[in-house]
């Protein structure tokens, strides 16, 4: 009886142990099931959020594409305008360069004082404008400055030492320039006296008055006054007037 009773108790304990283990496993299973459900729900919400973000990003991308297309169209129009402007600018600069270069004969035939320097400056301005080295406004300002220099020359007087080619001789002497209307040369020894006269073709040439005593004396007096070798006074200066001005 005692052994039977012990066997029953042992079986009961085993049954209880199995039930406890079963309950524990069921609890673990329920907990795992709950965690899985929560994981699935979190994943579902994340997928929904990502889907919403994806739609938002797609809308933004479409908007950016539309904006880029608009910018591209505007850029194309701007580039077309710039090309048109640059073409017009190039044509204008070329035309303006030709106008400036056309002034060369005018300065070449002007009163013969630093003409070569003036002509070189004008040609350089025209060449730089044609090559695009300078802009049109700069070319205009520099050309006007050349004109201003020639205009300033018209109301100044200058005396300087130098050489003049008389026939086949290089004669040393003194030059006098009176504005842009008269020039006189008197050699150092006083034997050669010349003044700048206009030629029939509108140019200039030195006229020798060494044989004309009255003119020779008058021009020497002019030179003395200009050099300050005598008291200031009114003197007669020969001026050649163009035919069209008569």
Phi, psi and omega in degrees: 000318181297319180293323179293317180299319180295324180293320179297316180296322180295319179296318179300318180297321179295319180297316180298320180296319179294317179298318180296317180294320179297317179297319180296316180295322178296319178297317179297320180296318179297318180296317179295321179297318178297315179298319179297317179298317179296319179298317179298319181294317177298317178298319180298316179296321178296318178297319178297317179296316179296322178296319178295316178299320180298318178296319179297314180297321179297319177296319179295319179297317178298321179294318179295320178299317179297319179294319179296321176297319178296316179297319179298318178296317179296322179295318179298318178296319179296317179298320177297319178295318180296317179297319178297315180296315180297321178297314178297320180296316179298315179297319179296315180299318179296318180294317180294323178298320178295322179296315179296317180295332180290349179281347183304310179300328180296313180288328178296325181266002180286177179309126189288078176218112181056033180296316182301318179296318180295314180299318180298319179297316181295316179296323179293319178298312180298318181293317180294323178293318179298323181275354180081015179289325178235161178271167184297320182294323177293319178298318179296315180298318180291323178294318178297324178296323176298316177299317181298322178298318179292324178292317178299325178300331184292338180238031174234156177239142184219140176234132179208158178270147179182194181238143177233136178281108179248111187058243180256010184252144172261104190261128176280145179181202184239134177256146171231126173248127178249100183058225177238031183237342184208148175215141183228147176227131176231123181293161182298326180272357177079003183278330182251121177231123183224157172222155186275117185242155176279145177263172183297330181273008177092002179271200180227148174207154180279127181256121182277123180245023182300332181273347179266100187300316182296312180294319180301313180295318181297317182289326176294322176296319177302316182294321179297319178294318181296323181277355180076023181273356178213168183297143179300136178199167177287134179228158180268126179242127179289131180230130178267123183260129178301150182302321182292342181268350182283000000 
